[in-house]
Amino acid sequence: MIPDLDLARVQKWIDGRNAGMPPDARDQLRFEVDVGDRTITVLECRPPWRADLGPDWTRFAICRFRYTKVRKEWSLYWRDRNLKFHEYDLADPTPHIDELIEEVKRDPTCIFWG
């Protein structure tokens, strides 16, 4: 089970990204959080670019935070071009999800935001 406070921290960060987006871009891009049993995945979402694709926005994973309950630690994962996740080895697992959020925001290797 993911700690509620940590989930709230990630959601606050994502809500802030969306709120800080220029008004004319808000119908073209938004960020969302997908919550699993032990994971929080940050998604970049875009509207359909062709009418025949339907009304659903595409959801593209940016990063994943994984919680290990036994150790009460978070690990950070990045997604490759084949949509597979790999542990990000430049940030050690930590009980403080804020540290991993900061690493994604900083993105020193451009692996998350490009």
ZAMARGU-4260 file (C-alpha; in steps of 0.2 Angstrom, whole numbers, plus 5000, padded with zeros to 4 digits):
<rodrens>
0) 5000/5000/5000 | 5007/5017/4995 | 5008/5030/5009 | 4994/5043/5007 | 5006/5057/5011
5) 5018/5052/4997 | 5004/5050/4984 | 4998/5068/4989 | 5016/5074/4986 | 5017/5067/4969
10) 4999/5074/4965 | 5004/5091/4971 | 5019/5092/4960 | 5009/5086/4945 | 4995/5098/4949
15) 5008/5112/4950 | 5015/5107/4933 | 4998/5108/4925 | 4993/5124/4933 | 5009/5132/4927
20) 5006/5128/4909 | 5002/5142/4897 | 4983/5143/4895 | 4985/5141/4876 | 4994/5124/4879
25) 4981/5116/4891 | 4971/5108/4878 | 4986/5101/4870 | 4996/5094/4885 | 4992/5088/4903
30) 5001/5078/4915 | 4992/5064/4925 | 4996/5051/4939 | 4992/5033/4938 | 4992/5023/4954
35) 4995/5005/4956 | 4997/4994/4971 | 5015/4999/4974 | 5019/5011/4960 | 5015/5029/4955
40) 5017/5032/4936 | 5019/5050/4929 | 5011/5052/4912 | 5011/5065/4898 | 4994/5066/4890
45) 4990/5073/4873 | 4974/5074/4863 | 4970/5063/4848 | 4979/5070/4833 | 4967/5061/4820
50) 4948/5060/4821 | 4948/5041/4817 | 4958/5037/4833 | 4943/5042/4844 | 4942/5054/4858
55) 4954/5047/4871 | 4970/5056/4874 | 4986/5046/4873 | 4995/5043/4889 | 5014/5041/4888
60) 5024/5036/4904 | 5038/5048/4909 | 5044/5040/4925 | 5038/5028/4939 | 5040/5028/4958
65) 5040/5011/4966 | 5037/5008/4984 | 5045/4994/4994 | 5034/4992/5009 | 5047/4981/5019
70) 5060/4994/5018 | 5048/5009/5017 | 5058/5015/5002 | 5055/5023/4985 | 5064/5019/4969
75) 5064/5028/4953 | 5062/5020/4936 | 5064/5027/4918 | 5055/5021/4903 | 5064/5016/4887
80) 5059/5017/4869 | 5051/5000/4870 | 5040/5006/4884 | 5049/4995/4897 | 5054/5002/4914
85) 5072/5002/4921 | 5079/5007/4938 | 5087/5024/4937 | 5104/5021/4945 | 5109/5039/4948
90) 5097/5041/4963 | 5097/5028/4977 | 5081/5021/4985 | 5075/5033/4998 | 5061/5034/5011
95) 5058/5052/5005 | 5049/5053/4988 | 5053/5071/4987 | 5071/5067/4984 | 5066/5057/4968
100) 5053/5070/4963 | 5067/5083/4963 | 5078/5071/4953 | 5065/5070/4939 | 5062/5088/4939
105) 5081/5091/4938 | 5083/5077/4925 | 5102/5079/4923 | 5103/5065/4910 | 5087/5071/4900
110) 5081/5053/4902 | 5064/5059/4908 | 5059/5075/4899 | 5070/5073/4884
</rodrens>
